[in-house]
């Protein structure tokens, strides 16, 4: 008899796995449930990948339980590919929210349920992918609607700046920058002295040039 394994996923650590875990425990032992807290945009998740590699690899006769199809992925092509993969190695995927996937029929009649499930999977995979697109659109619209203070977008929920924090100028920036600007040292040398990467160095160079351009000479 094969193993019964469960899989639960949320997109971030701020979200809660409890609802999925409660549903999975009706079918799977607690220590056989694997979880991930990462986006469903692709399949590169440590928990999920354990079903394909190592001692946790699923084999013929095993059953994989998930609460809903979008926990597998939010990418339609990935969903189809994964379902085909499990079917090819004899692993049955049971989706709690899709009752037909939970039915066990006598041998020889499985094709009936398989045909129905394929249609359902196709429709729900399309919904899952569309939801991912909608989420990204809502995120973009939310960011665009944020107020801007000192060039930074401010979260309406937390009141904190959103995005990458501003680069800090090293304490010896002025000395090294003007040495480089006068041609006394190369950019590579300047980066080494400052302990900065190329992209960070040139970001600060751009900011410095903007500052220098704003200076007014007072006679």
C-alpha positions, -999 to 999 in steps of 0.1 A, spaced: 0 0 0 13 34 -9 18 64 13 -6 93 18 12 126 17 -3 161 21 9 194 8 0 229 20 13 263 7 8 300 14 25 328 -5 42 344 24 50 340 61 23 366 70 -4 342 57 -18 312 77 -16 275 68 -42 265 94 -72 261 71 -53 239 47 -38 218 76 -72 212 92 -85 199 59 -55 177 52 -55 161 87 -87 143 78 -68 123 52 -31 125 61 -11 119 92 4 151 107 40 140 101 32 133 64 22 169 56 48 190 38 45 228 38 59 258 19 56 295 25 64 309 -9 48 321 -41 30 297 -64 44 315 -95 68 285 -101 77 251 -87 111 260 -71 100 254 -36 120 232 -11 90 214 3 73 207 -30 106 196 -46 110 169 -19 82 150 -36 105 145 -66 139 141 -51 155 124 -21 139 101 5 106 119 2 102 112 -35 67 100 -44 64 66 -61 38 45 -78 8 38 -54 14 70 -33 -14 96 -30 -7 134 -28 -35 154 -11 -39 192 -15 -67 215 -4 -72 232 -37 -56 231 -71 -39 265 -69 -19 252 -39 0 231 -65 7 262 -86 -9 293 -100 6 287 -134 -17 268 -158 11 251 -177 29 240 -145 -3 226 -131 -9 205 -163 28 194 -163 27 183 -127 -5 164 -130 8 146 -161 40 138 -143 23 122 -113 -1 103 -136 30 89 -155 46 76 -123 14 62 -108 9 88 -81 -27 99 -76 -34 136 -68 -64 141 -47 -78 177 -44 -101 180 -14 -120 209 -29 -127 187 -60 -149 158 -48 -144 137 -80 -107 135 -74 -115 118 -40 -136 90 -54 -122 55 -55 -138 34 -83 -135 -3 -91 -105 -11 -113 -114 -6 -150 -138 23 -143 -112 49 -134 -113 64 -169 -148 79 -161 -135 100 -132 -102 107 -150 -122 122 -180 -143 144 -157 -112 155 -136 -93 165 -167 -121 189 -177 -123 203 -142 -85 206 -139 -84 226 -172 -110 251 -161 -96 255 -125 -60 258 -138 -71 287 -160 -88 303 -130 -57 299 -109 -35 315 -135 -59 344 -140 -60 350 -102 -22 353 -102 -24 379 -130 -51 397 -110 -31 397 -78 -1 412 -96 -24 439 -111 -39 447 -78 -5 450 -63 7 474 -90 -25 495 -86 -20 496 -49 16 508 -52 6 534 -78 -21 547 -54 3 552 -25 13 588 -16 48 599 -23 70 616 3 106 626 -5 105 605 -36 94 573 -17 61 556 -19 45 552 16 24 522 26 -12 533 35 -14 504 59 19 507 78 30 542 71 65 529 62 84 535 29 79 507 3 106 493 -18 144 491 -16 159 512 12 181 542 1 218 536 -3 239 550 25 270 570 15 302 555 30 320 578 54 349 583 30 327 589 0 335 625 -7 373 619 -7 372 588 -29 345 602 -52 364 633 -61 396 614 -65 379 593 -90 362 623 -107 396 640 -111 410 609 -127 434 601 -99 420 566 -94 399 542 -115 363 534 -108 374 498 -99 399 512 -74 372 535 -60 348 506 -56 374 486 -38 383 514 -14 346 521 -7 337 484 -5 309 488 -29 295 469 -59 294 484 -93 257 490 -94 257 506 -60 287 528 -68 271 542 -100 238 548 -82 255 570 -57 275 586 -85 243 596 -102 229 610 -70 261 629 -63 261 645 -98 225 655 -93 234 671 -59 265 689 -75 242 702 -102 219 717 -76 247 736 -57 247 773 -62 280 792 -60 276 822 -37 301 851 -43 
